[in-house]
Amino acid sequence: MKTARTTTGNAIDASPLKALPPTGSGLRPTSEVINFIEGTRAVTADDLEAHSITRYRVTSSYREQIINSGYYDQLKLIVEPSFKEFESPGNLDTSGEHDNTVVPGFQHKYAQTGLLLATDRCASYCRYCFRKRIVGRDSDEIAADLGEIARYIGGHPEMTNVLVSGGDPFVLSTGRLHEILDRLLSFPHLNSIRFGTKMLAYAPKRFEDPGVVALFQRIHDARKVGMMVTHFDHIGEISVDAERNIRALCARGVQFLNQTVLLAKVNDDPEILAATFAKCHQIGMRPYYLFQGRPVKGASHFQVPLRRGLEIAHGINQRLSGIEKTFKYIMSHSTGKIEILDLGADGRVYMRYHQNKTPEKIGKIFSRPYLEGACWLDDLAEE
């Protein structure tokens, strides 16, 4: 069992649930009973693997937060398994991560940005996770050789920033995060380092470790920008502890961006998302991306049709002040990050590439005829 410890001695248990125990004959039992939202169900390990169903794991602090939030019926869908996962089609690499992996644990899809997968563990498991092929497993897709990654970065001066993600890097010890910085801070062509995390929702007390402040101070002292990319999907996830720690880190110069996934029956409501983004703005997190849900195997039931997604995005903007309207409604497709703009009177969905491997395509508006119920670019016919 893997356990990550902070430098203050608090442990974040981020291990997967143990494998099924052997029977007296040395074989695993044929099935086990698991509590799903809809009821109990006997499943085998092969059932879970075949349908890409992640084991249930949630921190006690998050569970307490969502129970007391007044939004439990919505927020339980983020972490509690459902029978719908057995019937959700899709694939496990919706953004083409395998194709853009240049060194084990390091992706280079867009010229300016490197993505370092620091761990395959999270404190809790999101049911809609687009990296469920990695998370909670002993994956060979995470960074094993930081030296090899550093050599790649050194050979690519066009790269200006690195995003450290996973899994969730903050299940790792602060010491391990400093080891990652040891490799990154020496490159003059890197001007910013980001950490992607949902730990401020799942285990906000992790950020009371004074070593976190020291981590970002190192980035600042190296004359680079240190950023935290948080992941709050709903105002009901923002606890008192999370707000306190975000405000404290903001006061020490840490910059925050927040990304949110649009999720059916969780937050597919412009009023809820406007309140979430206004709260983020109030406490020092700039709303960054509203992600269209991805067609992930075992999780595509969370997708919202593009027509409804656009109604929600427009409804959010109608409820926010000008300085709060900082998010983009984005589809993170294998071809690039696509900003979803509008559904025209001509029945076409208008989009543009926010990021693309081909620089000439960035910013170019394109359209496809809308198909009712379509949730993803691949659902729309090319002409």
C-alpha positions in Angstrom: 0.0 0.0 0.0 1.3 3.4 -1.0 0.9 6.2 1.5 2.1 9.8 0.8 3.1 11.8 3.8 3.4 15.6 4.2 6.4 17.1 5.8 4.3 17.8 8.9 3.7 14.1 9.4 0.0 14.0 8.3 -0.6 11.0 6.0 -2.9 11.2 2.9 -3.9 7.6 2.2 -4.0 7.6 -1.6 -3.6 3.9 -2.2 -6.1 1.9 -4.4 -8.4 -0.5 -2.5 -6.6 -3.8 -2.0 -7.0 -6.6 -4.5 -9.5 -9.3 -3.7 -8.1 -11.6 -1.1 -7.2 -15.2 -2.0 -9.5 -18.0 -0.9 -8.3 -21.1 0.8 -7.5 -22.6 -2.6 -5.3 -19.6 -3.4 -7.8 -18.2 -5.9 -9.7 -14.9 -5.7 -13.4 -15.2 -4.8 -15.6 -15.1 -7.8 -17.4 -12.0 -6.7 -17.8 -9.3 -4.1 -20.7 -7.1 -3.0 -20.2 -3.4 -3.7 -22.5 -0.5 -2.5 -23.6 1.5 -5.5 -25.8 4.6 -5.4 -28.7 2.5 -6.7 -28.1 -0.4 -4.3 -25.7 -3.3 -3.7 -24.5 -5.4 -6.5 -22.2 -8.5 -6.7 -19.4 -7.9 -9.1 -16.2 -9.7 -10.0 -12.8 -8.0 -10.5 -13.1 -8.9 -14.2 -16.5 -7.0 -14.3 -14.8 -3.9 -12.9 -11.9 -4.1 -15.3 -14.1 -4.8 -18.3 -16.2 -1.7 -17.7 -13.3 0.5 -16.4 -14.9 1.0 -13.1 -12.7 2.7 -10.5 -12.9 1.5 -6.9 -14.7 3.8 -4.4 -12.4 6.1 -2.4 -13.3 9.3 -0.7 -11.8 11.3 2.2 -13.7 11.7 5.4 -13.4 15.5 5.1 -15.0 15.6 1.6 -17.7 13.2 2.6 -18.6 15.4 5.6 -18.5 18.6 3.5 -20.9 17.3 0.8 -23.3 15.8 3.4 -23.5 19.2 5.2 -23.5 21.3 2.0 -27.2 21.1 1.2 -26.2 19.6 -2.2 -25.5 16.0 -1.2 -27.9 14.5 -3.9 -25.8 16.2 -6.6 -22.3 16.0 -5.1 -22.5 12.3 -4.2 -22.4 11.6 -7.9 -18.9 12.9 -8.1 -17.5 10.2 -5.8 -20.0 7.4 -5.3 -20.2 4.6 -7.9 -23.3 4.1 -10.0 -24.8 1.2 -12.0 -24.6 3.7 -15.0 -20.9 3.1 -15.2 -21.6 -0.4 -16.5 -23.5 1.0 -19.5 -21.3 4.1 -20.3 -19.5 3.8 -23.7 -16.4 5.6 -24.6 -12.6 5.2 -24.5 -9.9 5.7 -21.9 -7.7 8.3 -23.8 -10.1 11.0 -25.1 -7.4 13.6 -25.4 -4.7 11.6 -27.2 -2.3 11.5 -24.3 -0.6 8.4 -25.4 0.2 10.0 -28.8 1.8 13.0 -27.1 3.9 11.2 -24.5 7.5 11.9 -25.3 9.2 10.5 -22.2 7.5 8.2 -19.7 5.4 10.5 -17.5 5.8 13.6 -19.6 3.6 14.9 -22.4 4.3 17.6 -24.9 1.2 18.3 -27.0 1.4 22.1 -27.3 4.7 23.8 -28.1 4.8 26.0 -25.0 3.5 23.5 -22.4 4.8 20.4 -20.9 2.7 18.1 -18.7 4.4 16.0 -16.0 2.3 13.2 -14.5 3.8 13.0 -11.0 1.7 10.2 -9.5 -1.1 7.8 -10.3 -2.9 8.4 -6.9 -5.6 10.8 -5.7 -7.0 11.3 -2.3 -10.5 10.6 -3.6 -11.6 9.1 -7.0 -13.8 11.2 -9.2 -16.3 8.9 -11.0 -15.9 11.0 -14.3 -12.1 11.0 -14.3 -10.6 11.1 -17.8 -7.4 9.5 -16.5 -9.1 6.5 -14.9 -6.7 4.3 -17.0 -4.0 5.6 -14.6 -5.6 6.7 -11.4 -5.7 4.2 -8.6 -3.5 1.8 -10.5 0.2 1.0 -10.6 0.6 2.8 -13.9 3.7 3.0 -16.1 2.5 6.4 -17.4 3.8 8.4 -14.5 7.2 10.1 -14.2 9.8 7.6 -13.1 13.0 9.3 -14.2 13.0 13.0 -13.5 16.5 13.3 -15.1 15.2 12.0 -18.4 12.4 14.5 -18.3 14.8 17.3 -17.5 17.0 16.4 -20.4 13.9 16.5 -22.7 12.9 19.9 -21.3 16.4 21.2 -21.8 16.3 20.3 -25.4 13.1 22.2 -26.0 13.6 25.9 -25.4 10.1 26.7 -26.9 8.6 25.2 -23.8 7.7 28.1 -21.4 5.7 26.3 -18.7 5.2 22.9 -17.1 2.0 21.7 -15.5 2.6 19.1 -12.7 -0.4 16.8 -12.5 -1.3 13.2 -12.1 -3.2 11.8 -10.2 -2.9 14.6 -7.8 0.6 15.8 -7.0 -0.4 16.9 -3.5 -0.9 13.4 -2.3 2.9 13.2 -2.6 5.1 14.5 0.2 6.2 18.1 0.0 9.7 16.8 -0.2 9.0 14.9 -3.4 7.5 18.1 -4.9 10.7 19.9 -4.0 12.6 17.2 -5.9 10.5 17.9 -8.9 11.3 21.6 -8.6 15.0 20.8 -8.3 14.7 19.6 -11.9 12.5 22.4 -13.3 13.8 25.6 -11.7 17.2 25.7 -13.5 15.7 26.1 -17.0 15.7 29.8 -18.0 13.1 29.2 -20.7 10.5 28.0 -18.2 8.7 31.1 -16.8 5.9 29.4 -14.9 5.2 26.1 -13.1 1.6 25.0 -12.4 0.3 22.3 -10.0 -3.1 20.8 -10.9 -5.0 19.6 -7.8 -8.4 18.8 -6.4 -6.9 18.3 -2.9 -8.3 21.7 -1.8 -11.7 20.1 -2.2 -10.8 16.6 -1.0 -8.3 17.3 1.8 -7.9 21.1 2.3 -5.8 20.7 5.5 -3.0 19.3 3.4 -2.3 23.0 2.6 -1.7 23.9 6.2 1.7 22.4 5.8 4.2 25.4 5.9 6.3 23.5 3.3 3.7 24.3 0.7 4.4 28.0 1.1 8.1 27.3 0.9 7.5 25.4 -2.3 6.0 28.4 -4.0 8.5 30.8 -2.5 11.2 28.8 -4.2 9.4 29.3 -7.6 9.1 33.0 -6.8 12.8 33.3 -5.8 13.7 31.7 -9.1 11.9 34.6 -10.8 9.2 32.3 -12.1 5.4 32.3 -11.6 4.0 29.6 -9.4 0.4 28.7 -9.9 -2.2 26.4 -8.4 -4.8 25.1 -10.8 -7.6 24.0 -8.5 -10.6 21.9 -9.3 -14.0 22.9 -7.8 -17.0 21.6 -9.7 -19.6 23.1 -7.4 -20.0 25.7 -4.8 -20.9 23.0 -2.3 -17.3 21.6 -2.5 -15.8 24.9 -1.3 -15.4 24.3 2.5 -14.4 26.7 5.2 -11.0 25.0 5.4 -10.5 25.3 1.7 -11.4 29.0 1.6 -9.1 29.8 4.6 -6.1 28.0 3.0 -6.7 29.5 -0.4 -6.8 33.0 1.1 -3.7 32.4 3.1 -1.7 31.2 0.1 -3.0 34.1 -2.0 -1.7 36.5 0.7 1.7 34.8 0.2 1.6 35.5 -3.6 0.4 32.2 -4.9 -1.8 32.6 -8.0 -4.9 30.4 -8.4 -6.9 29.3 -11.4 -9.9 27.1 -11.1 -11.2 24.6 -13.6 -14.6 23.0 -13.5 -16.1 20.0 -15.5 -19.7 20.4 -16.7 -21.4 17.3 -15.2 -25.0 16.1 -15.9 -27.2 16.1 -12.7 -24.3 17.6 -10.7 -23.8 21.2 -11.9 -25.6 21.5 -15.2 -27.4 24.6 -14.0 -26.3 28.2 -14.8 -27.3 29.5 -11.4 -25.2 27.0 -9.5 -22.1 27.5 -11.8 -22.5 31.3 -11.7 -22.5 31.1 -7.9 -19.5 28.8 -8.0 -17.5 31.1 -10.2 -18.5 34.2 -8.2 -17.3 32.4 -5.0 -14.0 31.4 -6.7 -13.5 35.0 -7.8 -14.3 36.3 -4.3 -11.7 34.1 -2.5 -8.9 34.6 -5.1 -9.3 31.9 -7.7 -9.8 33.0 -11.3 -12.4 30.8 -13.1 -10.3 29.4 -16.0 -12.0 26.5 -17.9 -15.5 25.1 -17.9 -14.7 21.7 -19.5 -17.2 19.8 -21.6 -17.5 16.3 -20.1 -15.5 13.8 -22.1 -16.7 10.5 -23.6 -14.7 8.4 -21.1 -15.6 4.7 -20.9 -17.6 4.2 -17.7 -18.2 8.0 -17.3 -19.9 9.2 -20.5 -23.2 9.4 -18.7 -21.9 12.6 -17.1 -21.9 14.3 -20.6 -24.2 17.2 -21.3 -25.4 17.9 -24.9 -23.7 20.8 -26.5 -26.9 22.7 -27.0 -27.6 22.6 -23.2 -23.9 23.3 -22.5 -24.0 26.5 -24.5 -27.3 27.6 -22.8 -25.5 27.1 -19.4 -22.4 28.9 -20.5 -24.4 31.9 -21.7 -26.6 31.8 -18.6 -23.5 31.9 -16.4 -22.2 35.0 -18.1 -25.6 36.7 -17.8 -25.3 36.3 -14.0 -21.7 37.5 -13.5 -20.0 40.9 -13.5 -17.5 41.7 -16.2 -14.5 41.0 -14.0 -15.9 37.5 -13.1 -16.3 36.4 -16.7 -12.9 34.9 -17.1 -13.8 31.3 -18.0 -13.8 29.7 -21.4 -16.2 26.8 -22.3 -13.7 24.2 -23.6 -13.7 20.8 -25.2 -10.3 19.2 -24.5 -10.2 17.1 -27.7 -7.4 14.9 -29.1 -6.9 17.6 -31.8 -6.6 20.4 -29.3 -8.4 22.6 -26.8 -11.6 23.8 -28.6 -13.5 26.8 -27.3 -17.2 26.2 -27.9 -18.7 29.5 -28.9 -22.3 29.3 -30.0 -25.1 27.4 -31.8 -26.1 29.7 -34.7 -29.5 30.3 -36.2 -28.1 28.3 -39.2 -28.0 25.2 -37.0 -24.2 25.0 -36.9 -22.0 24.9 -33.8 -19.3 27.5 -33.9 -16.0 26.8 -32.3 -12.4 27.9 -32.4 -9.1 26.3 -31.4 -7.8 27.8 -28.1 -4.8 25.5 -28.4 -3.6 23.2 -31.2 -0.4 21.4 -32.2 -0.5 23.4 -35.4 0.0 27.1 -34.5 -1.8 28.3 -37.7 -5.0 26.7 -36.5 -5.0 28.5 -33.1 -7.8 31.2 -33.0 -9.4 30.0 -36.2 -13.2 29.8 -36.1 -14.8 26.7 -37.6 -18.3 25.2 -37.5 -20.1 21.9 -38.0 -23.8 21.1 -38.4 -25.4 20.4 -35.0 -26.9 17.0 -34.3 -29.4 17.0 -31.5 -28.0 15.3 -28.5 -24.4 15.6 -29.6 -21.9 16.0 -26.8 -18.5 15.8 -28.5 -16.8 17.0 -31.6 -16.8 13.5 -33.0 -20.6 13.4 -32.8 -20.7 16.2 -35.4 -20.3 15.3 -39.0 -17.4 16.8 -41.0 -18.4 18.3 -44.4 
